[in-house]
Amino acid sequence: MLYTKILKDNRDFLNLYKKGRYIASKYTVIYVKPNGRPFNRFGITAGKKIGNAVCRNRAKRLIRLAYRNSEIALPIGIDIVIVARSGILGIKSDEYCGYFKKYGVREIEKNIRKFQNK
């Protein structure tokens, strides 16, 4: 990933959940917030409601692939956490990649502009 570092600390995830904006869909929930750094930070969450370990890992692989394919289109300097929902298991990878590229990136940019207008 070109402009991205991985979010690992629980504190960062909780801060993003509380103070960030979210975009909900039937596949995922995307939390975004500006971080003021020259790179993005990215995290993925897939809870036990998704299914067993095989299902959770597939969901995380789909999300990672979609992010990697549309990373260049995203603004730089944001924190992103994507939470998988059970709907992501019923679709193919190219379908979610197209969804994320078409709608996810647009919604992320719109929510980042709302932060900057405050």
Backbone torsions as a table, in degrees:
resi	resn	phi	psi	omega
1	MET	NA	127.7	-169.7
2	LEU	-69.0	-56.9	-172.2
3	TYR	-109.2	26.7	-167.4
4	THR	-129.4	139.4	168.4
5	LYS	-116.7	157.7	-175.0
6	ILE	-90.2	134.6	173.2
7	LEU	-79.5	129.3	-178.9
8	LYS	-127.1	-30.6	-174.9
9	ASP	-76.1	134.9	177.6
10	ASN	-60.5	-34.4	179.2
11	ARG	-59.4	-40.4	179.2
12	ASP	-67.5	-40.7	177.8
13	PHE	-62.3	-47.8	-178.4
14	LEU	-63.6	-39.3	177.5
15	ASN	-61.7	-41.3	179.5
16	LEU	-68.3	-38.7	178.0
17	TYR	-63.7	-39.2	-175.8
18	LYS	-81.3	-42.7	-171.2
19	LYS	-107.6	-8.1	-178.9
20	GLY	-90.2	171.7	174.9
21	ARG	-97.4	154.9	-178.8
22	TYR	-126.9	153.7	177.8
23	ILE	-126.8	116.0	-176.8
24	ALA	-104.3	139.5	172.9
25	SER	-141.8	-179.8	-179.3
26	LYS	-76.8	-13.9	179.2
27	TYR	-96.7	-43.0	-174.2
28	THR	-148.0	167.4	167.5
29	VAL	-120.1	126.5	-177.0
30	ILE	-111.1	123.7	176.0
31	TYR	-105.1	131.5	-179.7
32	VAL	-133.8	151.5	177.4
33	LYS	-164.8	138.7	176.2
34	PRO	-65.9	144.4	-179.9
35	ASN	-116.1	-7.9	177.2
36	GLY	70.5	20.7	179.9
37	ARG	-115.8	163.9	-179.4
38	PRO	-83.4	21.2	178.6
39	PHE	-151.1	163.3	176.5
40	ASN	-91.3	155.8	171.2
41	ARG	-123.2	136.4	-169.3
42	PHE	-132.3	135.0	176.7
43	GLY	-138.8	153.5	179.4
44	ILE	-127.7	140.3	175.5
45	THR	-130.8	134.0	174.1
46	ALA	-137.8	107.6	-176.5
47	GLY	-79.8	177.2	-177.8
48	LYS	-70.3	-17.2	177.3
49	LYS	-65.9	-21.3	179.9
50	ILE	-66.1	-40.0	-177.8
51	GLY	147.4	-158.4	-179.4
52	ASN	-76.3	-176.2	-174.3
53	ALA	-61.4	-35.5	179.2
54	VAL	-62.9	-44.9	179.9
55	CYS	-65.7	-43.4	-179.8
56	ARG	-63.9	-41.0	179.4
57	ASN	-67.7	-36.5	176.7
58	ARG	-64.7	-41.8	178.3
59	ALA	-61.3	-43.6	179.8
60	LYS	-66.6	-36.5	177.0
61	ARG	-63.7	-43.0	178.6
62	LEU	-61.7	-44.2	-179.3
63	ILE	-65.1	-44.0	180.0
64	ARG	-61.9	-41.7	179.2
65	LEU	-64.1	-45.1	-180.0
66	ALA	-63.3	-40.4	179.1
67	TYR	-64.9	-44.9	-178.1
68	ARG	-62.6	-38.2	-179.4
69	ASN	-70.0	-28.8	-177.1
70	SER	-114.3	17.6	-177.9
71	GLU	-62.2	-36.5	-177.2
72	ILE	-67.2	-30.9	-178.7
73	ALA	-78.0	-15.1	-177.5
74	LEU	-80.3	148.3	174.3
75	PRO	-67.9	153.5	-179.1
76	ILE	-95.5	144.3	178.0
77	GLY	98.6	33.9	-179.4
78	ILE	-130.1	154.7	169.7
79	ASP	-100.3	134.5	-179.9
80	ILE	-131.6	129.5	169.2
81	VAL	-124.7	128.5	178.7
82	ILE	-112.8	123.2	179.8
83	VAL	-104.0	123.3	-178.0
84	ALA	-75.6	143.6	171.7
85	ARG	-114.7	163.9	-174.0
86	SER	-65.7	-20.8	178.7
87	GLY	-64.2	-20.4	-177.4
88	ILE	-71.6	-19.9	-177.6
89	LEU	-74.9	-21.9	-176.4
90	GLY	-90.5	6.3	-177.6
91	ILE	-121.6	163.5	178.0
92	LYS	-87.0	162.8	-174.3
93	SER	-63.6	-41.3	-178.7
94	ASP	-67.6	-27.4	176.9
95	GLU	-68.0	-44.0	178.6
96	TYR	-70.9	-36.6	177.6
97	CYS	-60.8	-43.2	177.8
98	GLY	-65.3	-40.1	177.8
99	TYR	-61.9	-46.9	-177.6
100	PHE	-65.7	-40.5	-179.5
101	LYS	-67.4	-38.2	-176.0
102	LYS	-81.3	-49.1	-173.9
103	TYR	-102.3	-41.2	-175.4
104	GLY	-61.9	-47.8	-178.7
105	VAL	-63.9	-41.9	-180.0
106	ARG	-63.3	-43.6	179.7
107	GLU	-68.2	-37.3	177.6
108	ILE	-62.4	-46.4	179.4
109	GLU	-62.1	-39.5	179.6
110	LYS	-64.5	-42.3	-179.6
111	ASN	-70.9	-33.0	176.3
112	ILE	-67.4	-37.2	176.9
113	ARG	-63.9	-34.7	177.8
114	LYS	-64.8	-36.1	176.3
115	PHE	-64.4	-40.8	-176.7
116	GLN	-73.4	-22.8	178.7
117	ASN	-81.0	-12.0	-179.9
118	LYS	-68.4	NA	NA
